[in-house]
């Protein structure tokens, strides 16, 4: 081999020896992997042998993250995806088909609502929305077509907290599967599988990543169910990226520290703003006044209730817009679970698909603000958000 290009390509492709293991999992930034034979490749593509062939199917950095997530959720397996919505899509498509029904909460993440009502509905999958915090309503709503009961550990954005164990028992009695979106709680505050859920999904973009610098999702649960959802994700092109997987692994290392700080600051802010001028209603599961406070204390770790709260402002949509323009410490941005405090107006962002009537049915008002409490000093956040909520023009 004397040609320069040949020698350069081969020289630049040699994987170095690493006798001393790296402290951090490396980023395997490669779309494809060399195989020994056609049989080898076929078995890798069908997951009949360990290893990697093509990053849409698997990647060593992905595998490290999947193993960590499975361990932290006390699950058999995990699969990481390009986003939380890719995970949600893969799970639902793996579980339902034409004629089936998904039963879920009226207070639901807007992306999940849109997938159910404007995409899966085109293929004969129905969605029924009930207050999942009302066990009698759930019991009455589960019917012969119900294949999946879809829950959120802490509802987006109303912070409703469903009794997962009780709903799972009702669903399983009727032959339905239970899937829980655990994004708002993270594996640190709640493990829904231990409460009876069949599968768990995460948006890794949020608390697990924690720094507003990655997009990713995850599916966690029994190996057979994860494999079925993985097939959908791979076929639809919803694969994760190695850099995002590396960043999520970094985030996991500080997740407990951050969730404790998010939770303590959120409780301080909620306690200070409850009853404040301009605040008609404040919803935070850590407050005794929250409708499902007792459920939250049972399901979440050591009484910590996470970093998400909802502020219902006096004055409706105009008050909500005024609040966002007055903030000086908090940031007006979508997403959540990051080191910065982020505030958004669901009626014009995550739930923009809903009419005012539909918002009301989901327990939202046009003036509701979703607040993701960050890691700033709690005193600074209280001062900033109290001033923003203050009545008057």
Buried (B, 14 or more C-beta within 10 A) or exposed (E): EEEEEEEEEEEEEEEEEEEEEEEEBEBBEBEEBEBEEEEBBEBBBEBEEEBBBBBBBBBBBBBBBBEBBBEBBEBBBBBBBBBBBBBBBBBBBBBBEEEBBBBBBBBBBBBBBBBBBEEBEEEEBBBBBBBBBEBEBBBEBBEEBBBBBBBBBBBBBBBBBBBBBBBBEBBBEBEBBBBBBBBBBBBBBBBBBEBBBBBBBBBBBBBBBBBBEBBBBBBBBBEEBBBBBBBBBBEBEBBBBBBBBBBBBBBBEEBBEBBBBBBBBBBBBBBBBBEBEBBBBBBBBBBEEBBBBEBBBBBBBEEBBBBBBBBBBEBBBEBBBBBBEBBEBBBBBEBBBBBBBBBBBBBEBBBEEBEEEBBEBBBBBBBBBBBBBBBBEBEBBBBBBBBBBBEEE
